[in-house]
Each structure stands twice: as structure tokens, then as C-alpha cells.
Amino acid sequence: MSRQPAVATKMSREMDKPLISLHLVDSDTSLAKVPDEAPKVGILGSGDFARSLATRLVSSGFKVVVGSRNPKRTAGLFPSAAQVTFQEEAVSSPEVIFVAVFREHYSSLCGLSDQLAGKILVDVSNPTEQEHLQHRESNAEYLASLFPTCTVVKAFNVISAWTLQAGPRDGNRQVPICSDQPEAKRAVSEMAITMGFMPVDMGSLASAREMEAMPLRLLPAWKVPTLLALGLFICFYAYNFVRDVLQPYVQESKNKFFKLPVSVVNTTLPCVAYVLLSLVYLPGVLAATLQLRRGTKYHRFPDWLDHWLQHRKQIGLLSFFCAALHALYSFCLPLRRSHRYDLVNLAVKQSSLGFVALVLSTLHTLTYGWTRAFEESRYKFYLPPTFTLTLLVPCVVILAKALFLLPCISRRLTRIRRGWERDGAIKFTLPMDNALAEKTSHV
């Protein structure tokens, strides 16, 4: 019980320290020598990550030995406190050695098998997305197969070279660690704490593949919502271009291409924000409908709906972003026209209120365009006004939400989501594999 506060206090002190403290800096801005009694750590590799790792280790009080195939050429890139030598010499004395080379170069280290026997190898590599799909085993497991007499630990692969240089204050503090040997895992965890990071035990080395996939999953969560927003923007922009620019040019010989950069964009942005906001709530409506139809919550949703439910946060943030851009663009319009956008701005700016914003935006669109929807002059090239297109999905969502508020439906849906089933028997549908298990949504 008393050890945990002490560790927390130690981590707090390490987090407050700058990466390069004053007493470690010499005249040429390199790190000065560390005491001889400091623990020695080896690094195999001389790339950007290896240099940043060496800098962080030296500043944390470790004695660093770097193994390079050409030490004379790379010595000047490392802190003066780090010893840069040949690989054979670098692995002779340290018990913990960071392997900072690419997977395809692991085999070049096989000549060091005798010197590496019994040592801890820390694999910090990350595969590309293509390599991750191509190889069934992780980089760490492949390294362990090449060096069976060593203990392999997977760690620091989610930490960037910039975070190592600037300190964990400017990046993610968590360092996932996995290994088949608890003692090796504990040793690397203590090093991570000394360096100012927070180790997270991920279990055995079999978790290395999942850890190596972490950096690949940082942006894909935004990929589909971003493509969706971009697709909606292109569609509405093209639609508004045909109505507001092309039609006057063809039928009235009026050149209104000056509207393209501001006016057409400003007409498109609220449409995109409005539709995206409604798409945040539509999957919830579909999920509730499926649960009512099935009479249970213990059936998996279709894969497309599961993905949709997981992307609701990103879609909502993109909706807010488009609404904010619309507000900025409105200031670019002549003042005589700005009053037309006051109500829609007021509604869209409240998108953080979620469903209330959707209702307000729908009411505004209906009151704004009710009479215009029946004017023949508004149907340019026989195309209806843009706002009428944007009303379809929000109206469906609002009507469905209203139906779910009816007592007969609301009570049944609440009972289903609390575990009740129509047939009285709980039937769990398990995913076919681990990949599907990770996609499970909570509704």
C-alpha cells in the first residue's frame, strides 16, 4: 500500500524535470558524461528513434552504449555522453538492449547470438499497414524466434521520437509493455518510470501484434467520417453550383462565377453540417428499431451499423467544424445579406446540444423554406432548393425519436435495453473472431 504513492511521487518529480537539465549540458549543447556507476543500457541502431531514445536515456541517468555498423559516421549525431561503438562491443556488457532497427534487418543481428544470450531485448519497431497484414506474427515474436536464448520485451513502439526528445509532458505518457517473462517486463517498466513514462502491462508477448497495430489505428477512426463529410460537401457544392451559377449562366447569360469561393461554399457548409448532425442520431434510431423488432439486445448489429455507431463522435465533431466554418464564411458576405443567416447560425452553433440543435435546425429550415419550396422560380433546371434535400434525413430521425417517446414503445425499448427478451431466453451471439469482437458497440 505504501509503495504506490512513492512511485507516483517519483513519477511526478521525473515529469517536472526538463529533458536536458542544466547540470547535464556542456559547452557544445551536448549532454555531458553520466556517472560511471549509472546502469548501462545498449541500443542497436542509429536512426532517428535511436538518437532520441539515447538522449532520453542519458538525461534520465542511464549510461548508454550505441551499436552501429559505422560508429565514426554516426557518433556525432548522438549526445557526447553516449558511447557509440561497433555492435559487438555495444552488446557485451548491458543487460537490457533496445533493438531499434527494421524487421528486415533482424537477421543481420544473428551474428551476435552468443553475446546476446540471456539478455533482455526491447523491440521498439512498428510495421507498416501492408507489413502488418502480410505477416501473421508480430515483429517482437519474429525477433524472439531468431534469438531463443534472449528474453524479448515489446515496448516504446507507440512513443514517437519527438515525445522522447520533448518529454512525455508533450505527448502520450503511457507505454504499453508485453513479454513472456515477468521479471524482464518489470525491469523495462522501471526504466519507463525513470524516463518519466507510465508503463501499462499488456500481458504476454502474444499481445505484441495488437500493440503494433495501435499506431495504425490512430487515423482510421477519422477516415470514414472524413470521407463522408468530404463526399457530402462535393455533392452539395456541385448541386449548388448547378443551381446558383450554371443555371443563370445558361438560361439568363449572367456570369455569377464570382460566387464559387464564398457564396456557394457558404451555402454548402450548413447543408453538410445539418446532414452530418442528423447522421449522428440516425444509427441510434436504426439500432433501437432492430432491438424492438428482435425483442432482445443480445444480438449483434450488422457490421455496417456497428461501424456507424462507433463513428458517431467523429461525425458530430465534423458537423460542428462545418458549422463553425459556415459562421466564419458568413462574416465574409455583404452586411445586407448577413441577416439571412442569423437564425441558421444560431441553430448550428448550438450543435453541442445534440438533438436539440437538430430540432432547432429543422424548425428553422422549415420556416425559412416553407414558402420557397412551392415557388416555381426556385426550381432551377427542375432541381428543388438545396434545403429541401437536407430535410429528408433529419425529419426521419425526429419522427422516429418522437415515436420512441410513446409510452407503449418507450417502456418496451427500456426493458429490452435492461436485459428483457421477448422469448424469455437469453441467447448470446458470439463474434466469429477477435476482429469482430473489437467492433462491438454499446447501445
Summary of the structure (lengths in Angstrom):
residues: 443
radius of gyration: 29.8
end to end distance: 37.8
largest distance: 87.9
contacts: 1347
relative contact order: 0.07
helix: 61%
strand: 9%
